[in-house]
Amino acid sequence: MQNNYKKILITGASTGIGRQLALDYAKGGAALWLLARSESKLYDLAEEVRNAGGEAQILVCDATLEPVLMGALQFAQAASGGFDLVIVNAGWGGKMKYPGAKNIQVLNQVIDLNFKAATQTLEFFARHMVEARHGHLVGISSVAGFRGLPGGAAYSATKAGLITYLESLRFSLQPFGVKVTDIRPGFVRTPMTDQNKVPMPFLMEVDRASSKIIRAIARGRKRFTFPWQMAIFVHLMKALPDVLYDWAATKSYGDMAVSGRKGKSEENSAG
Ligand SMILES: NC(=O)c1ccc[n+]([C@@H]2O[C@H](COP(=O)([O-])OP(=O)(O)OC[C@H]3O[C@@H](n4cnc5c(N)ncnc54)[C@H](OP(=O)(O)O)[C@@H]3O)[C@@H](O)[C@H]2O)c1
């Protein structure tokens, strides 16, 4: 697998897409900094990374606690001497229902992780990469950010925000030779989706998703939506007149928009 990145930091590395990216980059001998809350999972992953040929450091950190996050990033920046690649991947779907006593709590957690922590991490490394005139920032958004999905108000809104943020950030960093890539996955089989009770068209296994993401990053893609069938679908959905989108979304997922996504949790607890 092609990889010119030697020092890589990944948030949300303990499971799913982040974990698989770490293992795949390890095969190329990269030095990986792995951030998440679950210490034991990070510890086991670090072992696997070393066995695969990489180096590993773990950062046990709740990214939604800004001072804790900033402390962890400062430590990693100083100890590593700066990163070639930072992948901002930590995210959570959340479950909101109507009426819902926990909706504000869920909303805050989704915003704090998917948007605030993500953009704070991007800004932290943007500063250092601009000063170094070197580096590549990657955000993992989602096809859920293309339109307001039924049953995903907080998730869709934060991913739409992240998509827009990454696009704007790219214009600010390109004069300094710092790249910005927005990765927009469709359904990938991970702990985030494996309890889903809704149809997941074009579901992709995580190892395949990881190799596609790594290829898109290596090619310096500005945006990458995958799989291609989902990319066509969401671009058509985006182009659909509002009245048609409203009709189709209500007909297909109107009930779920009220009762919340089946199989989703109202708690974002570390494993
Ligand atoms: N799977 C899909 O179908 C899909 C589709 C589109 C986009 N995505 C996006 O891809 C990214 C990765 O998702 P995934 O499917 O791999 O899900 P996942 O397996 O649930 O991974 C989420 C990661 O985020 C970490 N995390 C959660 N809360 C955190 C917090 N407060 N502080 C620090 N880390 C935290 C988790 O680790 P700890 O619990 O140990 O903290 C875990 O490592 C997310 O941004 C997601 O929105 C996924």
The ligand as an SDF file (V2000), in Angstrom:
LIG
                    3D

 48 52  0  0  0  0  0  0  0  0999 V2000
  -19.2890    3.3890    9.9310 N   0  0  0  0  0  0  0  0  0  0  0  0
  -19.9240    4.1190    9.0400 C   0  0  0  0  0  0  0  0  0  0  0  0
  -20.8160    3.6150    8.3280 O   0  0  0  0  0  0  0  0  0  0  0  0
  -19.5880    5.5710    8.8610 C   0  0  0  0  0  0  0  0  0  0  0  0
  -20.1440    6.2400    7.7650 C   0  0  0  0  0  0  0  0  0  0  0  0
  -19.8530    7.5780    7.5680 C   0  0  0  0  0  0  0  0  0  0  0  0
  -18.9920    8.2270    8.4210 C   0  0  0  0  0  0  0  0  0  0  0  0
  -18.4650    7.5530    9.4910 N   0  0  0  0  0  0  0  0  0  0  0  0
  -17.5750    8.3050   10.3750 C   0  0  0  0  0  0  0  0  0  0  0  0
  -16.3650    7.6200   10.5300 O   0  0  0  0  0  0  0  0  0  0  0  0
  -15.7890    7.9440   11.7970 C   0  0  0  0  0  0  0  0  0  0  0  0
  -15.3950    6.6520   12.5000 C   0  0  0  0  0  0  0  0  0  0  0  0
  -16.5750    5.9150   12.7400 O   0  0  0  0  0  0  0  0  0  0  0  0
  -16.6130    4.3360   12.9470 P   0  0  0  0  0  0  0  0  0  0  0  0
  -17.6710    3.8140   12.0700 O   0  0  0  0  0  0  0  0  0  0  0  0
  -15.2450    3.7840   12.8530 O   0  0  0  0  0  0  0  0  0  0  0  0
  -17.1850    4.2800   14.4290 O   0  0  0  0  0  0  0  0  0  0  0  0
  -16.6540    3.6350   15.7650 P   0  0  0  0  0  0  0  0  0  0  0  0
  -16.0870    2.2810   15.5250 O   0  0  0  0  0  0  0  0  0  0  0  0
  -17.7680    3.7950   16.7330 O   0  0  0  0  0  0  0  0  0  0  0  0
  -15.4190    4.5850   16.1620 O   0  0  0  0  0  0  0  0  0  0  0  0
  -15.5880    5.8110   16.8180 C   0  0  0  0  0  0  0  0  0  0  0  0
  -14.2550    6.1830   17.4310 C   0  0  0  0  0  0  0  0  0  0  0  0
  -14.4040    7.4490   18.0780 O   0  0  0  0  0  0  0  0  0  0  0  0
  -13.9020    7.3520   19.3940 C   0  0  0  0  0  0  0  0  0  0  0  0
  -14.5890    8.2760   20.2900 N   0  0  0  0  0  0  0  0  0  0  0  0
  -15.9090    8.3230   20.5820 C   0  0  0  0  0  0  0  0  0  0  0  0
  -16.1510    9.2840   21.4770 N   0  0  0  0  0  0  0  0  0  0  0  0
  -14.9460    9.8630   21.7640 C   0  0  0  0  0  0  0  0  0  0  0  0
  -14.5470   10.9010   22.6240 C   0  0  0  0  0  0  0  0  0  0  0  0
  -15.4350   11.5740   23.3850 N   0  0  0  0  0  0  0  0  0  0  0  0
  -13.2380   11.2320   22.6740 N   0  0  0  0  0  0  0  0  0  0  0  0
  -12.3300   10.5670   21.9170 C   0  0  0  0  0  0  0  0  0  0  0  0
  -12.6510    9.5670   21.0730 N   0  0  0  0  0  0  0  0  0  0  0  0
  -13.9580    9.2240   21.0020 C   0  0  0  0  0  0  0  0  0  0  0  0
  -14.1630    5.9020   19.7990 C   0  0  0  0  0  0  0  0  0  0  0  0
  -13.2770    5.4700   20.8030 O   0  0  0  0  0  0  0  0  0  0  0  0
  -13.5700    5.4440   22.3850 P   0  0  0  0  0  0  0  0  0  0  0  0
  -14.9810    4.9700   22.5590 O   0  0  0  0  0  0  0  0  0  0  0  0
  -12.5270    4.5100   22.8800 O   0  0  0  0  0  0  0  0  0  0  0  0
  -13.3460    6.8440   22.8520 O   0  0  0  0  0  0  0  0  0  0  0  0
  -13.8130    5.1850   18.5010 C   0  0  0  0  0  0  0  0  0  0  0  0
  -12.4360    4.9930   18.4230 O   0  0  0  0  0  0  0  0  0  0  0  0
  -16.8440    8.7620   12.5480 C   0  0  0  0  0  0  0  0  0  0  0  0
  -16.5420   10.1230   12.4710 O   0  0  0  0  0  0  0  0  0  0  0  0
  -18.1140    8.4590   11.7920 C   0  0  0  0  0  0  0  0  0  0  0  0
  -19.0580    9.4980   11.8980 O   0  0  0  0  0  0  0  0  0  0  0  0
  -18.7320    6.2470    9.7280 C   0  0  0  0  0  0  0  0  0  0  0  0
  1  2  1  0
  2  3  2  0
  2  4  1  0
  4  5  1  0
  4 48  2  0
  5  6  2  0
  6  7  1  0
  7  8  2  0
  8  9  1  0
  8 48  1  0
  9 10  1  0
  9 46  1  0
 10 11  1  0
 11 12  1  0
 11 44  1  0
 12 13  1  0
 13 14  1  0
 14 15  2  0
 14 16  1  0
 14 17  1  0
 17 18  1  0
 18 19  2  0
 18 20  1  0
 18 21  1  0
 21 22  1  0
 22 23  1  0
 23 24  1  0
 23 42  1  0
 24 25  1  0
 25 26  1  0
 25 36  1  0
 26 27  1  0
 26 35  1  0
 27 28  2  0
 28 29  1  0
 29 30  1  0
 29 35  2  0
 30 31  1  0
 30 32  2  0
 32 33  1  0
 33 34  2  0
 34 35  1  0
 36 37  1  0
 36 42  1  0
 37 38  1  0
 38 39  2  0
 38 40  1  0
 38 41  1  0
 42 43  1  0
 44 45  1  0
 44 46  1  0
 46 47  1  0
M  CHG  2   8   1  16  -1
M  END
$$$$
